[in-house]
Amino acid sequence: MEDLKIKVSCTPLSHLCSVNEAVTFHITANQNVPLEAVISIDGETILEKCTVTAPAKLTASLPFPGFLRCTVTSGETKAECGVGVDPDQITTLMQEPEDFDAFWEKSFKELEAIPADFRMTPCDPIEGFDIFRIDCANVDGLRFYAMLALPQNKEKKAPLMVMFSGGEAYISEESFRSIPHGTREQMGVECAVLLFQLPPYPPMVKSEDCKKRHEEFLKEIGLRRYVYYGLDSPKKFYAYPAILGSLRLLDIVAARDDINSNAIIYSGASHGGGFGLYYCCFSKHIKAAFCGVPNFGDIAGFLAGRHTTDSNAPEFRGHVETRKYFDSAFCARRITVPVFIGVGFVDSACAPTAVYAIYNNLAGPKMIYNKINNGHGDAPGDYRPIYQRWLAERLKELLTEEEI
């Protein structure tokens, strides 16, 4: 017998509607078996739960802006469909702290008082690029680490591509070595590349060693994920030294004589999407950014029944007061450079309600790509070419004809 296949589609076909407008979810399957159907607010608050046999229709609406989601399962087989309800009207639930700016201004001044102790260690070069490990002193006696690629051709200053990975964002020298050539192909211009490592230990040489080293690190700190570190205090929270350390390294690299400080762009998704918003907010260097499915927006949204990044994690639910200084939607209000956002309508990691809360707060030129049939890590075939072309165009706008 053919494996069970379930499909959920919707009316309207655009996956977009208005407040109080009825949405119909159409459920089909290739087998006549009981299916568990759940309609929810973005995968968080359950509005309806029932058992159906395909073909079936379920209707729902929302009296406020947000996202409706229909999830249909049978055993391990699952299909989902999401609909945005006036998503351009979504706002953050929590008011930002009155001392948000003062908190960060004081933090950067405290970092300035610590000698940078910058280190730059050469690695084996690749064709056209010199490769380096770099690191600097950070708060709390930590160091922050990154990989840097510099074009060997010094006839003109190089634009800089800044990057931060998703997940726990650990990197390796081996995996980094493929990035400079790929960036040159995507941007159409030879760029220096700066890739940050999140955990406060040096990147591994080989990619195969990364997971084992990170597991050892998690065992050392007694946590199942690094993002849960320091939740009792904003200045202990894992993102605090990561933001400060990476911005210090960015300042150092941007000041190099072989870097075009007027042509620095950013690309990152998920965890990297969220950190890209931090960089656009707190750094004068980033001139345009792609921030795909960014995390940590509207961090208190779960209190109103929305789904936010890791909102089901008890570690996060009990520490809103700490995390309010790291809400990427608050950062978005301070961003005036062009930003391209990607959002998955059935994303369970960085939910579309939270992503739209970020997007709607952006103060500068902005563009959003609705992945209406996709979640966190998947996307239509044109997604990557579109955002890469957008970012390449922004980069070329920063360069003179002689610099291209």
C-alpha positions, -999 to +999 in steps of 0.1 A: +000+000+000+012+035-008+024+055+021-002+079+036-001+114+021-020+143+036-025+177+021-040+209+036-048+239+014-068+270+021-092+295+008-082+323+002-055+309-021-032+338-012-029+326+024-038+362+034-071+375+048-086+402+070-097+402+106-130+382+111-128+369+075-136+332+073-108+309+062-116+274+049-090+247+053-093+219+027-080+185+039-073+157+014-055+123+017-048+093-004-062+069+023-096+067+040-082+069+076-090+090+107-070+122+107-064+144+138-070+181+128-060+211+150-067+247+142-046+270+163-032+305+166+002+300+149+007+266+165+002+278+200-034+284+213-057+256+201-090+269+187-104+236+175-094+200+177-113+172+159-110+139+140-119+140+103-118+117+073-106+132+040-119+150+021-129+175+048-133+212+053-128+232+085-136+269+088-121+294+112-114+331+117-095+355+140-109+386+156-074+402+156-043+402+135-022+371+136-019+337+120-042+308+117-027+273+113-043+240+105-023+210+114-034+175+103-017+143+115-019+106+114+008+088+133+041+104+121+025+118+089+018+155+091+006+184+069+001+220+078-013+252+063-010+287+076-029+319+068-019+354+077-047+375+092-039+412+085-002+404+093+009+439+085-011+450+116+007+427+140+024+445+169+045+433+198+027+424+230+052+438+254+062+474+257+099+478+254+119+487+285+122+524+292+159+519+297+165+498+266+188+523+250+205+532+283+211+495+290+230+490+258+248+523+258+262+515+293+271+479+281+291+492+252+310+516+274+318+488+298+332+468+270+353+498+258+370+498+292+383+463+286+415+461+263+405+444+231+436+421+230+428+414+194+445+383+179+447+373+142+461+339+134+467+329+097+454+296+084+462+279+051+450+302+023+426+292-005+426+304-041+423+342-040+418+346-003+439+346+029+421+329+058+425+339+094+412+330+129+404+361+148+394+367+184+392+394+211+387+400+248+351+402+259+331+408+290+332+384+320+367+373+311+354+356+279+368+358+244+349+360+212+359+341+180+354+344+143+368+334+109+379+360+084+387+358+047+405+386+030+410+389-008+446+386-019+441+412-045+448+445-027+443+468-057+410+481-042+394+479-008+371+449-004+334+450+005+327+429+036+300+402+040+292+396+077+276+363+086+262+344+116+249+308+115+217+293+126+212+268+154+238+269+181+260+287+156+293+269+161+315+269+130+346+252+117+376+263+097+369+236+072+334+247+064+343+283+063+368+278+035+340+273+009+322+305+018+344+332+002+341+317-033+304+312-029+299+348-017+318+361-048+295+341-071+263+353-053+273+390-049+290+393-083+318+411-064+349+398-045+341+403-008+359+398+024+339+375+047+335+376+084+318+347+101+311+347+138+312+318+162+286+319+190+299+297+217+329+312+237+355+287+226+376+286+194+361+271+162+371+236+154+394+228+124+373+200+111+335+201+107+332+166+120+345+177+154+320+205+159+291+186+174+313+166+198+330+198+211+297+216+216+282+186+235+313+188+258+307+225+262+270+220+271+280+194+296+305+218+311+278+245+316+251+219+325+225+229+299+208+212+270+212+244+248+235+273+251+206+297+244+193+290+279+225+302+296+223+331+320+185+336+319+185+350+355+202+383+344+204+403+311+242+406+316+246+369+320+223+359+292+242+341+264+233+367+238+248+396+258+285+387+254+278+374+219+264+408+208+292+427+225+320+405+213+309+402+177+304+440+174+338+446+188+353+422+161+332+439+135+346+473+145+381+460+143+377+444+109+358+474+094+387+497+104+412+477+083+429+495+055+419+468+030+382+469+039+357+492+023+339+504+054+311+520+033+302+486+017+294+462+046+264+439+043+250+410+063+234+377+056+220+352+081+189+331+089+171+318+120+196+325+149+216+344+123+185+364+113+180+376+148+216+385+153+216+404+120+189+426+135+211+432+165+239+442+142+218+466+121+205+481+153+237+486+173+264+489+146+270+518+122+287+495+098+260+473+083+244+490+053+219+463+042+209+429+056+191+397+047+176+383+079+157+351+071+132+337+095+147+357+124+143+347+160+135+364+193+109+388+181+078+395+203+094+374+230+063+378+253+038+370+227+031+336+242+014+354+271-014+364+246-015+329+231+009+335+202+037+312+193+072+328+196+107+314+194+110+285+218+078+297+235+071+261+246+105+260+264+100+264+302+135+280+303+123+309+283+087+312+296+099+321+331+124+348+321+107+375+301+122+403+322+157+392+312+149+386+275+131+419+270+165+436+263+171+412+235+137+414+217+147+418+180+114+436+173+125+464+196+158+465+177+139+467+145+124+501+155+159+515+154+169+501+120+169+524+091+191+505+066+174+482+040+164+448+054+150+417+036+130+394+058+119+358+051+090+343+069+075+307+068+037+306+073+040+272+091+073+279+108+073+263+143+107+276+153+104+313+145+067+317+141+053+340+114+034+361+140+067+369+157+085+375+124+058+400+113+061+418+146+097+424+137+090+433+101+063+458+109+086+476+133+114+481+108+119+518+103+138+518+070+134+503+035+122+467+038+110+437+019+094+405+031+092+371+013+061+351+024+070+314+023+033+305+023+037+268+021+069+264+041+083+262+076+116+271+091+143+255+070+126+248+037+116+273+010+105+276-026+131+273-053+132+310-060+136+321-024+174+320-023+180+335-057+156+364-049+172+374-016+207+369-029+199+391-059+183+417-036+214+418-013+238+419-044+219+449-057+221+467-023+259+460-023+264+474-058+245+505-048+272+511-021+300+508-047+313+531-074+319+518-109+356+517-101+350+496-070+328+469-087 
